[in-house]
Amino acid sequence: MYLLWGSIVSNNNKDDIIKRMAEFLRRGSTLTNLSCPACGSPLFRLKDQTLWCVKDEKKVIVKKRGTEDKKTNNTTYDKIEETLLSKVNKLQNRIENTENTDELQKLTSALSEILTTLEKINKMKMK
């Protein structure tokens, strides 16, 4: 038995959940920084922008809390973050398909910059 995202699951169940998560990533879903309000599992954003809990196998609607000013700032940060995560997915596809080392260097440099920016956005959202 293991503790997985706030609940106890067996070895087999844990492995199944991890395999399903990997499959969601392979099919183009994006792992978000949000967690399921029911089980605490990480949420995935599907291509149609739906949030999905792989563990519970259901659509999730997450409501924002806090002051209006903070909500506005976080909404702006969320939009920027979503755009950058989309760019990460596109870069990842290009990196997989390139054989040109110069292009690979440019792509990985761009990816590094985006990831650094995402870290900064997450820090700003925490304030």
DSSP file (Angstrom, degrees, kcal/mol; ACC not computed):
  #  RESIDUE AA STRUCTURE BP1 BP2  ACC     N-H-->O    O-->H-N    N-H-->O    O-->H-N    TCO  KAPPA ALPHA  PHI   PSI    X-CA   Y-CA   Z-CA
    1    1 A M              0   0    0      0, 0.0     2,-0.3     0, 0.0     9,-0.2   0.000 360.0 360.0 360.0 142.1    0.0    0.0    0.0
    2    2 A Y  E     -A    9   0A   0      7,-2.7     7,-2.6     5,-0.1     2,-0.6  -0.947 360.0-116.1-133.8 154.3    1.2    3.5   -0.8
    3    3 A L  E     +A    8   0A   0     -2,-0.3     2,-0.5     5,-0.2     5,-0.2  -0.839  38.1 179.2 -87.8 120.8    0.0    7.1   -0.1
    4    4 A L  E >   -A    7   0A   0      3,-3.1     3,-1.3    -2,-0.6    37,-0.1  -0.949  64.2 -29.5-130.3 110.6   -0.8    8.6   -3.5
    5    5 A W  T 3  S-     0   0    0     -2,-0.5    36,-0.1     1,-0.3    -1,-0.1   0.866 127.6 -41.9  51.4  43.4   -2.2   12.2   -3.6
    6    6 A G  T 3  S+     0   0    0      1,-0.2     2,-0.3    34,-0.1    -1,-0.3   0.455 123.5  81.7  92.1   0.7   -3.8   12.0   -0.2
    7    7 A S  E <  S-A    4   0A   0     -3,-1.3    -3,-3.1    32,-0.0     2,-0.4  -0.970  77.3-110.7-138.4 156.4   -5.3    8.5   -0.4
    8    8 A I  E     +A    3   0A   0     -2,-0.3     2,-0.3    -5,-0.2    -5,-0.2  -0.707  40.8 171.1 -87.9 130.1   -4.1    5.0    0.2
    9    9 A V  E     -A    2   0A   0     -7,-2.6    -7,-2.7    -2,-0.4     2,-0.1  -0.941  32.0-108.2-134.8 156.8   -3.9    2.8   -2.9
   10   10 A S     >  -     0   0    0     -2,-0.3     4,-2.6    -9,-0.2     5,-0.2  -0.334  36.5-104.3 -78.1 166.5   -2.5   -0.6   -3.7
   11   11 A N  H  > S+     0   0    0      1,-0.2     4,-2.4     2,-0.2     5,-0.2   0.922 121.6  47.6 -54.5 -48.6    0.7   -1.1   -5.8
   12   12 A N  H  > S+     0   0    0      1,-0.2     4,-2.3     2,-0.2    -1,-0.2   0.911 112.5  48.0 -63.6 -43.6   -1.4   -2.3   -8.8
   13   13 A N  H  > S+     0   0    0      2,-0.2     4,-2.3     1,-0.2    -1,-0.2   0.900 111.3  51.2 -64.3 -41.0   -3.8    0.6   -8.6
   14   14 A K  H  X S+     0   0    0     -4,-2.6     4,-2.3     1,-0.2    -2,-0.2   0.925 110.9  48.1 -60.7 -46.3   -0.9    3.1   -8.2
   15   15 A D  H  X S+     0   0    0     -4,-2.4     4,-2.5     1,-0.2    -2,-0.2   0.892 110.3  52.0 -62.7 -40.0    0.8    1.7  -11.3
   16   16 A D  H  X S+     0   0    0     -4,-2.3     4,-2.4     2,-0.2    -1,-0.2   0.912 110.0  48.7 -62.6 -42.7   -2.5    1.8  -13.3
   17   17 A I  H  X S+     0   0    0     -4,-2.3     4,-2.4     2,-0.2    -2,-0.2   0.921 112.1  48.3 -64.0 -43.9   -3.0    5.5  -12.4
   18   18 A I  H  X S+     0   0    0     -4,-2.3     4,-2.4     1,-0.2    -2,-0.2   0.901 111.5  50.2 -64.3 -40.9    0.6    6.3  -13.4
   19   19 A K  H  X S+     0   0    0     -4,-2.5     4,-2.1     2,-0.2    -1,-0.2   0.902 110.8  49.3 -63.2 -40.9    0.2    4.5  -16.7
   20   20 A R  H  X S+     0   0    0     -4,-2.4     4,-2.0     2,-0.2    -2,-0.2   0.892 110.4  51.2 -66.0 -38.4   -3.1    6.3  -17.4
   21   21 A M  H  X S+     0   0    0     -4,-2.4     4,-2.1     2,-0.2    -2,-0.2   0.922 109.4  49.9 -63.2 -43.8   -1.4    9.7  -16.6
   22   22 A A  H  X S+     0   0    0     -4,-2.4     4,-2.5     1,-0.2    -1,-0.2   0.892 109.2  52.4 -61.5 -39.4    1.5    8.8  -19.0
   23   23 A E  H  X S+     0   0    0     -4,-2.1     4,-1.8     2,-0.2    -1,-0.2   0.888 106.3  53.1 -65.0 -39.0   -1.1    8.0  -21.7
   24   24 A F  H  <>S+     0   0    0     -4,-2.0     5,-2.5     2,-0.2    -1,-0.2   0.914 110.7  47.7 -61.5 -41.9   -2.8   11.3  -21.2
   25   25 A L  H ><5S+     0   0    0     -4,-2.1     3,-1.7     1,-0.2    -2,-0.2   0.917 109.5  52.7 -64.8 -42.9    0.6   13.1  -21.7
   26   26 A R  H 3<5S+     0   0    0     -4,-2.5    -1,-0.2     1,-0.3    -2,-0.2   0.833 106.5  54.3 -61.1 -31.8    1.3   11.0  -24.8
   27   27 A R  T 3<5S-     0   0    0     -4,-1.8    -1,-0.3    -5,-0.2    -2,-0.2   0.354 128.3 -94.4 -88.4   7.2   -2.0   12.0  -26.3
   28   28 A G  T < 5S+     0   0    0     -3,-1.7    -3,-0.2     1,-0.3    -2,-0.1   0.511  75.5 141.8  99.8   4.6   -1.3   15.7  -25.9
   29   29 A S      < -     0   0    0     -5,-2.5     2,-0.5    -6,-0.2    -1,-0.3  -0.417  45.7-128.1 -74.3 158.3   -2.9   16.5  -22.5
   30   30 A T  E     -B   45   0B   0     15,-2.5    15,-3.2    -2,-0.1     2,-0.4  -0.923   8.9-130.5-113.1 130.5   -1.1   19.0  -20.3
   31   31 A L  E     -B   44   0B   0     -2,-0.5    13,-0.2    13,-0.2     2,-0.1  -0.663  33.0-157.9 -74.4 126.6   -0.2   18.3  -16.7
   32   32 A T  E     -     0   0B   0     11,-2.7    11,-0.1    -2,-0.4    -1,-0.0  -0.454  28.7-117.5-101.0 175.3   -1.4   21.4  -14.7
   33   33 A N  E    S+     0   0B   0     -2,-0.1     2,-0.2     9,-0.1    11,-0.1   0.230  86.5  99.8 -93.4  13.1   -0.4   22.8  -11.3
   34   34 A L  E     -     0   0B   0      9,-0.3     9,-2.3    28,-0.0     2,-0.3  -0.635  60.4-148.6 -96.8 155.9   -3.9   22.2  -10.1
   35   35 A S  E     -B   42   0B   0      7,-0.2     6,-0.1    -2,-0.2    18,-0.1  -0.922  27.7 -95.7-125.7 154.4   -5.1   19.3   -8.0
   36   36 A C     >  -     0   0    0      5,-3.1     4,-1.8    -2,-0.3    26,-0.0  -0.440  25.0-144.1 -65.1 129.4   -8.5   17.5   -7.8
   37   37 A P  T  4 S+     0   0    0      0, 0.0    -1,-0.2     0, 0.0    25,-0.0   0.755  98.0  47.8 -67.7 -21.6  -10.6   18.9   -5.0
   38   38 A A  T  4 S+     0   0    0      3,-0.1    -2,-0.0     1,-0.0    -3,-0.0   0.914 133.5   5.4 -84.3 -46.5  -12.0   15.4   -4.3
   39   39 A C  T  4 S-     0   0    0      2,-0.1    -1,-0.0   -32,-0.0   -32,-0.0   0.566  89.0-120.9-119.7 -12.4   -8.8   13.3   -4.2
   40   40 A G     <  +     0   0    0     -4,-1.8   -35,-0.1     1,-0.3   -34,-0.1   0.469  60.7 145.8  85.0   0.9   -5.9   15.7   -4.5
   41   41 A S        -     0   0    0     -6,-0.1    -5,-3.1     1,-0.1    -1,-0.3  -0.377  59.9 -92.4 -69.4 149.6   -4.5   14.0   -7.7
   42   42 A P  E     -B   35   0B   0      0, 0.0    12,-0.6     0, 0.0     2,-0.3  -0.336  43.0-128.9 -61.1 144.2   -2.9   16.3  -10.3
   43   43 A L  E     - C   0  53B   0     -9,-2.3   -11,-2.7    10,-0.1     2,-0.4  -0.724  13.7-146.9 -97.7 147.9   -5.3   17.6  -12.9
   44   44 A F  E     -BC  31  52B   0      8,-2.5     8,-2.8    -2,-0.3     2,-0.6  -0.888   8.9-137.5-110.8 142.5   -4.7   17.4  -16.7
   45   45 A R  E     -BC  30  51B   0    -15,-3.2   -15,-2.5    -2,-0.4     6,-0.2  -0.900  23.8-147.1 -99.2 118.3   -5.9   19.9  -19.2
   46   46 A L    >   -     0   0    0      4,-3.1     3,-2.2    -2,-0.6   -18,-0.1  -0.248  31.4 -97.0 -76.9 170.7   -7.3   18.1  -22.3
   47   47 A K  T 3  S+     0   0    0      1,-0.3    -1,-0.1     2,-0.1   -19,-0.0   0.803 127.2  55.9 -60.3 -29.3   -7.0   19.5  -25.8
   48   48 A D  T 3  S-     0   0    0      2,-0.1    -1,-0.3     1,-0.0     3,-0.1   0.277 122.3-108.6 -86.4  12.6  -10.5   21.0  -25.5
   49   49 A Q  S <  S+     0   0    0     -3,-2.2     2,-0.2     1,-0.3    -2,-0.1   0.475  72.2 143.9  75.0   6.5   -9.3   22.8  -22.3
   50   50 A T        -     0   0    0     -5,-0.1    -4,-3.1     1,-0.0     2,-0.4  -0.541  50.4-128.4 -72.5 138.6  -11.4   20.6  -20.0
   51   51 A L  E     -CD  45  60B   0      9,-0.5     9,-2.5    -6,-0.2     2,-0.4  -0.767  31.1-168.4 -87.6 136.0   -9.7   19.8  -16.7
   52   52 A W  E     -CD  44  59B   0     -8,-2.8    -8,-2.5    -2,-0.4     2,-0.7  -0.984  22.4-146.7-133.9 134.1   -9.6   16.0  -16.0
   53   53 A C  E  >> -CD  43  58B   0      5,-2.9     5,-1.4    -2,-0.4     4,-1.3  -0.891  10.8-167.1 -97.0 114.1   -8.8   13.9  -12.9
   54   54 A V  T  45S+     0   0    0     -2,-0.7    -1,-0.2   -12,-0.6   -11,-0.1   0.886  86.1  52.2 -68.0 -39.4   -7.2   10.7  -14.2
   55   55 A K  T  45S+     0   0    0    -13,-0.3    -1,-0.2     1,-0.2    -2,-0.0   0.937 120.2  32.1 -64.8 -47.1   -7.5    9.0  -10.8
   56   56 A D  T  45S-     0   0    0      2,-0.2    -1,-0.2   -15,-0.0    -2,-0.2   0.594 101.7-135.0 -85.2 -11.2  -11.3    9.7  -10.5
   57   57 A E  T  <5 +     0   0    0     -4,-1.3     2,-0.3     1,-0.2    -3,-0.2   0.943  63.5 110.9  54.9  53.6  -11.8    9.5  -14.2
   58   58 A K  E   <S-D   53   0B   0     -5,-1.4    -5,-2.9     0, 0.0    -1,-0.2  -0.992  73.5 -96.7-153.1 158.8  -14.0   12.6  -14.3
   59   59 A K  E     -D   52   0B   0     -2,-0.3     2,-0.4    -7,-0.2    -7,-0.2  -0.485  40.1-154.4 -71.4 143.8  -14.2   16.2  -15.5
   60   60 A V  E     -D   51   0B   0     -9,-2.5     2,-0.5    -2,-0.2    -9,-0.5  -0.978  11.2-157.6-127.9 136.9  -13.3   18.7  -12.8
   61   61 A I        -     0   0    0     -2,-0.4     2,-0.5   -11,-0.1   -11,-0.0  -0.966  13.8-161.3-111.6 121.9  -14.3   22.4  -12.4
   62   62 A V        -     0   0    0     -2,-0.5     2,-0.4   -26,-0.0   -26,-0.0  -0.901   2.3-156.1-107.8 125.9  -12.0   24.4  -10.3
   63   63 A K        -     0   0    0     -2,-0.5     2,-0.2     1,-0.0    -2,-0.0  -0.836  16.5-126.3-101.8 138.2  -13.2   27.7   -8.8
   64   64 A K        -     0   0    0     -2,-0.4     2,-0.3     2,-0.0     7,-0.1  -0.534  24.1-161.8 -80.6 146.6  -10.8   30.4   -7.9
   65   65 A R        +     0   0    0     -2,-0.2     2,-0.2     5,-0.0    -1,-0.0  -0.855  38.6  62.7-122.7 162.0  -10.8   31.9   -4.4
   66   66 A G  S    S-     0   0    0     -2,-0.3    -2,-0.0     4,-0.0     2,-0.0  -0.653  84.3 -28.0 122.2-175.5   -9.4   35.1   -2.9
   67   67 A T     >  -     0   0    0     -2,-0.2     4,-2.7     1,-0.1     5,-0.2  -0.300  58.4-113.5 -72.5 159.4   -9.8   38.9   -3.3
   68   68 A E  H  > S+     0   0    0      2,-0.2     4,-2.6     1,-0.2     5,-0.2   0.900 116.4  51.7 -60.5 -42.2  -10.9   40.4   -6.6
   69   69 A D  H  > S+     0   0    0      1,-0.2     4,-2.2     2,-0.2    -1,-0.2   0.934 112.8  44.4 -61.9 -46.4   -7.5   42.1   -7.1
   70   70 A K  H  > S+     0   0    0      1,-0.2     4,-3.0     2,-0.2     5,-0.2   0.884 111.6  54.7 -65.1 -37.9   -5.6   38.8   -6.5
   71   71 A K  H  X S+     0   0    0     -4,-2.7     4,-2.6     2,-0.2    -2,-0.2   0.920 107.9  49.2 -60.6 -43.8   -8.1   37.0   -8.7
   72   72 A T  H  X S+     0   0    0     -4,-2.6     4,-2.1     2,-0.2    -2,-0.2   0.933 113.6  45.9 -62.4 -46.1   -7.5   39.4  -11.6
   73   73 A N  H  X S+     0   0    0     -4,-2.2     4,-2.7     1,-0.2    -2,-0.2   0.932 114.4  47.3 -62.4 -46.1   -3.7   39.1  -11.3
   74   74 A N  H  X S+     0   0    0     -4,-3.0     4,-3.1     1,-0.2    -1,-0.2   0.869 109.3  54.3 -66.0 -35.0   -3.9   35.3  -11.0
   75   75 A T  H  X S+     0   0    0     -4,-2.6     4,-2.2    -5,-0.2    -1,-0.2   0.920 110.5  46.8 -62.9 -42.2   -6.3   35.1  -14.0
   76   76 A T  H  X S+     0   0    0     -4,-2.1     4,-2.3     2,-0.2    -2,-0.2   0.934 114.2  46.9 -63.1 -46.1   -3.7   37.1  -16.0
   77   77 A Y  H  X S+     0   0    0     -4,-2.7     4,-3.1     1,-0.2    -2,-0.2   0.897 110.2  54.0 -63.0 -39.5   -0.9   34.9  -14.8
   78   78 A D  H  X S+     0   0    0     -4,-3.1     4,-2.7     2,-0.2    -1,-0.2   0.901 108.6  48.9 -61.3 -41.1   -3.0   31.8  -15.6
   79   79 A K  H  X S+     0   0    0     -4,-2.2     4,-2.2     2,-0.2    -2,-0.2   0.922 113.7  45.7 -65.3 -43.9   -3.6   33.0  -19.2
   80   80 A I  H  X S+     0   0    0     -4,-2.3     4,-2.6     2,-0.2    -2,-0.2   0.932 113.7  50.1 -63.4 -44.9    0.1   33.6  -19.7
   81   81 A E  H  X S+     0   0    0     -4,-3.1     4,-2.6     1,-0.2    -2,-0.2   0.912 109.9  50.2 -60.6 -43.4    1.0   30.3  -18.1
   82   82 A E  H  X S+     0   0    0     -4,-2.7     4,-1.9     2,-0.2    -1,-0.2   0.909 111.2  48.9 -62.4 -42.4   -1.5   28.5  -20.3
   83   83 A T  H  X S+     0   0    0     -4,-2.2     4,-1.8     1,-0.2    -2,-0.2   0.927 112.8  47.4 -62.6 -45.3    0.0   30.1  -23.4
   84   84 A L  H  X S+     0   0    0     -4,-2.6     4,-2.2     1,-0.2    -2,-0.2   0.882 109.5  53.0 -66.4 -38.0    3.5   29.3  -22.4
   85   85 A L  H  X S+     0   0    0     -4,-2.6     4,-2.0     1,-0.2    -1,-0.2   0.871 107.3  52.9 -64.3 -35.4    2.6   25.6  -21.6
   86   86 A S  H  X S+     0   0    0     -4,-1.9     4,-2.0    -5,-0.2    -1,-0.2   0.907 108.8  49.6 -63.0 -41.2    1.1   25.4  -25.1
   87   87 A K  H  X S+     0   0    0     -4,-1.8     4,-2.9     2,-0.2    -2,-0.2   0.871 106.5  56.1 -65.3 -36.9    4.4   26.7  -26.5
   88   88 A V  H  X S+     0   0    0     -4,-2.2     4,-2.6     1,-0.2    -1,-0.2   0.925 107.4  49.1 -60.5 -44.2    6.3   24.0  -24.4
   89   89 A N  H  X S+     0   0    0     -4,-2.0     4,-1.9     2,-0.2    -1,-0.2   0.909 112.3  47.8 -62.1 -41.8    4.2   21.3  -26.0
   90   90 A K  H  X S+     0   0    0     -4,-2.0     4,-2.1     2,-0.2    -2,-0.2   0.912 112.8  48.2 -65.9 -42.2    4.9   22.7  -29.5
   91   91 A L  H  X S+     0   0    0     -4,-2.9     4,-3.0     1,-0.2     5,-0.2   0.905 107.9  55.5 -63.4 -40.6    8.6   23.0  -28.8
   92   92 A Q  H  X S+     0   0    0     -4,-2.6     4,-2.2     1,-0.2    -1,-0.2   0.906 108.1  48.7 -58.9 -42.5    8.6   19.4  -27.4
   93   93 A N  H  X S+     0   0    0     -4,-1.9     4,-1.4     2,-0.2    -1,-0.2   0.910 112.6  47.6 -64.0 -42.4    7.2   18.2  -30.7
   94   94 A R  H  X S+     0   0    0     -4,-2.1     4,-0.9     1,-0.2    -2,-0.2   0.893 110.2  52.5 -66.8 -38.8    9.7   20.1  -32.7
   95   95 A I  H >< S+     0   0    0     -4,-3.0     3,-0.7     1,-0.2    -1,-0.2   0.912 108.3  51.6 -62.2 -42.4   12.6   18.8  -30.6
   96   96 A E  H 3< S+     0   0    0     -4,-2.2    -1,-0.2     1,-0.2    -2,-0.2   0.848 114.8  42.7 -60.8 -34.2   11.4   15.2  -31.1
   97   97 A N  H 3< S+     0   0    0     -4,-1.4     2,-0.3    -5,-0.1    -1,-0.2   0.463  93.3  95.7 -98.1  -2.2   11.4   15.7  -34.9
   98   98 A T    <<  +     0   0    0     -4,-0.9     3,-0.0    -3,-0.7    -4,-0.0  -0.688  35.2 174.2 -95.3 145.1   14.6   17.6  -35.5
   99   99 A E        +     0   0    0     -2,-0.3     2,-0.5     5,-0.0    -1,-0.1   0.447  55.7 102.9-113.8 -11.4   17.9   16.1  -36.5
  100  100 A N     >  -     0   0    0      1,-0.2     4,-2.5     2,-0.0     5,-0.2  -0.645  60.3-155.2 -80.2 118.9   19.6   19.5  -37.0
  101  101 A T  H  > S+     0   0    0     -2,-0.5     4,-2.2     1,-0.2    -1,-0.2   0.848  92.7  53.1 -66.4 -34.9   21.9   20.2  -34.1
  102  102 A D  H  > S+     0   0    0      2,-0.2     4,-2.0     1,-0.2    -1,-0.2   0.927 112.4  44.5 -64.9 -44.0   21.8   24.0  -34.6
  103  103 A E  H  > S+     0   0    0      1,-0.2     4,-2.8     2,-0.2    -2,-0.2   0.899 111.4  54.3 -65.9 -39.8   18.0   23.9  -34.6
  104  104 A L  H  X S+     0   0    0     -4,-2.5     4,-2.6     1,-0.2     5,-0.2   0.903 107.6  50.4 -60.5 -41.6   18.0   21.6  -31.6
  105  105 A Q  H  X S+     0   0    0     -4,-2.2     4,-2.0     2,-0.2    -1,-0.2   0.914 112.0  47.1 -63.3 -43.4   20.2   24.1  -29.6
  106  106 A K  H  X S+     0   0    0     -4,-2.0     4,-2.3     2,-0.2    -2,-0.2   0.912 113.3  49.0 -64.4 -42.2   17.9   27.0  -30.5
  107  107 A L  H  X S+     0   0    0     -4,-2.8     4,-2.4     1,-0.2    -2,-0.2   0.915 112.1  46.7 -65.3 -43.8   14.8   24.9  -29.5
  108  108 A T  H  X S+     0   0    0     -4,-2.6     4,-2.3     2,-0.2    -1,-0.2   0.850 111.4  52.7 -69.1 -32.3   16.2   23.8  -26.2
  109  109 A S  H  X S+     0   0    0     -4,-2.0     4,-2.1    -5,-0.2    -2,-0.2   0.925 110.8  47.0 -65.4 -44.3   17.3   27.3  -25.4
  110  110 A A  H  X S+     0   0    0     -4,-2.3     4,-2.2     1,-0.2    -2,-0.2   0.904 111.8  51.3 -62.6 -41.4   13.8   28.6  -26.1
  111  111 A L  H  X S+     0   0    0     -4,-2.4     4,-2.5     1,-0.2    -2,-0.2   0.909 108.4  51.3 -61.9 -43.2   12.4   25.8  -23.9
  112  112 A S  H  X S+     0   0    0     -4,-2.3     4,-2.1     1,-0.2    -1,-0.2   0.909 109.8  49.5 -60.7 -43.7   14.7   26.7  -21.1
  113  113 A E  H  X S+     0   0    0     -4,-2.1     4,-2.2     2,-0.2    -1,-0.2   0.905 111.3  49.2 -62.6 -42.6   13.7   30.4  -21.2
  114  114 A I  H  X S+     0   0    0     -4,-2.2     4,-2.5     2,-0.2    -2,-0.2   0.919 110.5  50.1 -64.8 -43.4   10.0   29.4  -21.2
  115  115 A L  H  X S+     0   0    0     -4,-2.5     4,-2.0     1,-0.2    -1,-0.2   0.884 110.0  50.8 -63.5 -38.3   10.5   27.1  -18.2
  116  116 A T  H  X S+     0   0    0     -4,-2.1     4,-1.9     2,-0.2    -1,-0.2   0.914 110.8  49.0 -63.2 -42.9   12.3   29.9  -16.3
  117  117 A T  H  X S+     0   0    0     -4,-2.2     4,-2.4     1,-0.2    -2,-0.2   0.892 108.3  53.6 -64.2 -40.2    9.4   32.3  -17.1
  118  118 A L  H  X S+     0   0    0     -4,-2.5     4,-2.4     1,-0.2    -1,-0.2   0.899 107.1  51.9 -61.7 -40.2    6.9   29.7  -15.9
  119  119 A E  H  X S+     0   0    0     -4,-2.0     4,-2.0     2,-0.2    -1,-0.2   0.916 109.9  49.2 -60.8 -43.2    8.8   29.4  -12.6
  120  120 A K  H  X S+     0   0    0     -4,-1.9     4,-2.2     2,-0.2    -2,-0.2   0.904 110.1  51.0 -63.4 -41.8    8.7   33.2  -12.2
  121  121 A I  H  X S+     0   0    0     -4,-2.4     4,-2.3     1,-0.2    -1,-0.2   0.922 108.9  50.8 -62.2 -44.3    4.9   33.3  -12.9
  122  122 A N  H  X S+     0   0    0     -4,-2.4     4,-1.2     1,-0.2    -1,-0.2   0.884 110.1  50.0 -62.3 -38.0    4.3   30.5  -10.3
  123  123 A K  H  X S+     0   0    0     -4,-2.0     4,-0.8     1,-0.2     3,-0.2   0.899 111.0  49.4 -64.9 -40.4    6.3   32.5   -7.7
  124  124 A M  H >< S+     0   0    0     -4,-2.2     3,-0.5     1,-0.2    -2,-0.2   0.854 107.3  54.6 -68.2 -34.7    4.3   35.7   -8.5
  125  125 A K  H 3< S+     0   0    0     -4,-2.3    -1,-0.2     1,-0.2    -2,-0.2   0.796 103.2  57.4 -67.6 -27.6    1.0   33.8   -8.2
  126  126 A M  H 3<        0   0    0     -4,-1.2    -1,-0.2     1,-0.2    -2,-0.2   0.737 360.0 360.0 -74.7 -23.6    2.0   32.6   -4.7
  127  127 A K    <<        0   0    0     -4,-0.8    -1,-0.2    -3,-0.5    -2,-0.1   0.495 360.0 360.0 -69.0 360.0    2.4   36.2   -3.5
